[in-house]
Amino acid sequence: MQKKTLTLIGLEKEGSLDGILGYFQRNGVMTTPLFGYDPSLPKQTGLYRMLSSLLVREAERQGILLHQSAGVGAFKADRGAVGEPEYTAVYVNHLPMYRRGIWQVMAFLLEKIGIRMVEKYKL
C-alpha cells in the first residue's frame, strides 16, 4: 500500500463491505488479481456485474487495456462469461535448431493436448 502498487475499490452498503477489486497496471495494461464479493448475498444483488462494470470503467477512464485473466473458469461461466483460449507468442527463429525444437514440441503439446483439456474440464 505504501508503494501504491495495488489500487483497491470497494462496494459498500450500509456500513458493510460487500465486494472489492484490486488492480495494478504495468505498461498500459490493467490486471485484477483481487476480485471478490460476499457469496452469502443473493446472486440477484449483482455484485459480480457491478465489480466488472467498475473495472471496465476504470480502464476506460485511464485509457489502458484491461486483462481480466482466464482464472476461475467455472466461477466465471456460472455468471455468464464465455471462455476464449489465451496465447503467448514466443519468437524463436534466432535460436539454434535444438532450442527451437523444444519450443515447437511445447507448442504442439499445448495446442493438441492442453487446449483440449481446458475445454473438456472447463478450466
C-alpha positions as CSV (number, residue, x, y, z in Angstrom):
1,M,0.0,0.0,0.0
2,Q,2.9,2.4,0.7
3,K,4.2,2.0,-2.8
4,K,0.6,2.2,-4.2
5,T,1.2,-0.9,-6.3
6,L,-2.4,-2.2,-5.9
7,T,-5.4,0.1,-6.3
8,L,-8.4,-1.0,-4.3
9,I,-12.1,-0.3,-5.0
10,G,-14.8,-1.5,-2.7
11,L,-18.6,-1.8,-2.8
12,E,-20.1,-0.7,0.5
13,K,-23.7,-0.7,1.6
14,E,-25.0,0.4,5.0
15,G,-21.5,0.1,6.5
16,S,-20.8,-3.4,5.1
17,L,-18.1,-4.1,2.6
18,D,-19.9,-6.4,0.1
19,G,-17.3,-6.5,-2.7
20,I,-13.8,-5.5,-3.6
21,L,-11.5,-5.4,-6.5
22,G,-7.8,-4.7,-6.6
23,Y,-5.9,-3.9,-9.7
24,F,-2.4,-2.9,-10.8
25,Q,-1.2,-1.6,-14.1
26,R,2.1,-2.2,-16.0
27,N,3.0,-1.0,-19.5
28,G,-0.5,0.2,-20.2
29,V,-2.3,-3.0,-19.2
30,M,-4.5,-3.3,-16.1
31,T,-4.7,-6.7,-14.3
32,T,-7.0,-7.6,-11.5
33,P,-5.5,-10.2,-9.0
34,L,-8.1,-9.3,-6.4
35,F,-11.8,-9.6,-7.2
36,G,-14.4,-10.9,-4.8
37,Y,-17.6,-10.3,-3.0
38,D,-19.7,-11.7,-0.2
39,P,-21.1,-15.0,-1.6
40,S,-23.8,-15.2,1.2
41,L,-25.6,-12.3,-0.5
42,P,-28.2,-13.2,-3.2
43,K,-26.8,-13.6,-6.7
44,Q,-29.5,-11.1,-7.8
45,T,-27.7,-8.4,-6.0
46,G,-25.4,-8.3,-9.0
47,L,-22.2,-7.7,-7.1
48,Y,-20.1,-9.6,-9.8
49,R,-21.6,-7.4,-12.5
50,M,-21.1,-4.2,-10.5
51,L,-17.5,-5.0,-9.9
52,S,-16.9,-5.9,-13.5
53,S,-18.5,-2.7,-14.6
54,L,-16.4,-0.6,-12.2
55,L,-13.3,-2.3,-13.5
56,V,-14.1,-1.7,-17.2
57,R,-15.0,2.0,-16.5
58,E,-11.7,2.4,-14.6
59,A,-9.7,1.0,-17.5
60,E,-11.6,3.3,-19.9
61,R,-11.1,6.3,-17.7
62,Q,-7.3,5.7,-17.7
63,G,-7.2,4.8,-21.4
64,I,-5.5,1.5,-20.8
65,L,-6.1,-2.1,-21.8
66,L,-7.9,-4.5,-19.4
67,H,-6.8,-8.1,-19.0
68,Q,-9.3,-10.0,-16.8
69,S,-7.4,-13.3,-16.8
70,A,-8.6,-16.7,-17.6
71,G,-8.6,-17.9,-14.0
72,V,-11.6,-19.5,-12.1
73,G,-13.3,-20.6,-15.3
74,A,-16.2,-22.4,-13.7
75,F,-16.9,-19.4,-11.4
76,K,-17.0,-17.0,-14.4
77,A,-19.1,-19.4,-16.6
78,D,-21.7,-19.6,-13.8
79,R,-22.1,-15.9,-14.2
80,G,-22.4,-15.9,-18.0
81,A,-18.8,-15.5,-19.1
82,V,-17.7,-17.3,-22.3
83,G,-14.1,-18.6,-22.3
84,E,-11.6,-18.0,-25.1
85,P,-8.1,-19.6,-25.3
86,E,-5.2,-17.3,-24.5
87,Y,-2.0,-17.5,-26.4
88,T,1.6,-16.3,-25.8
89,A,3.8,-15.7,-28.8
90,V,7.5,-16.5,-28.5
91,Y,9.9,-15.6,-31.2
92,V,12.4,-18.4,-31.7
93,N,13.8,-18.0,-35.3
94,H,17.1,-16.7,-33.9
95,L,17.7,-19.7,-31.7
96,P,19.7,-22.8,-32.6
97,M,17.6,-25.7,-34.0
98,Y,17.7,-27.8,-30.8
99,R,16.3,-24.9,-28.8
100,R,13.6,-24.1,-31.4
101,G,12.7,-27.8,-31.3
102,I,11.9,-27.6,-27.6
103,W,9.6,-24.6,-28.2
104,Q,7.9,-26.4,-31.1
105,V,7.3,-29.5,-29.0
106,M,5.8,-27.4,-26.2
107,A,3.6,-25.5,-28.7
108,F,2.4,-28.8,-30.2
109,L,1.6,-30.3,-26.7
110,L,-0.2,-27.2,-25.6
111,E,-2.2,-26.9,-28.8
112,K,-3.2,-30.5,-29.2
113,I,-3.5,-31.6,-25.5
114,G,-3.5,-28.5,-23.3
115,I,-6.3,-26.6,-25.0
116,R,-8.5,-29.7,-25.3
117,M,-8.1,-30.4,-21.6
118,V,-9.0,-26.9,-20.6
119,E,-12.1,-27.1,-22.8
120,K,-13.1,-30.6,-21.7
121,Y,-12.8,-29.8,-17.9
122,K,-13.9,-26.2,-18.3
123,L,-10.8,-24.9,-16.6
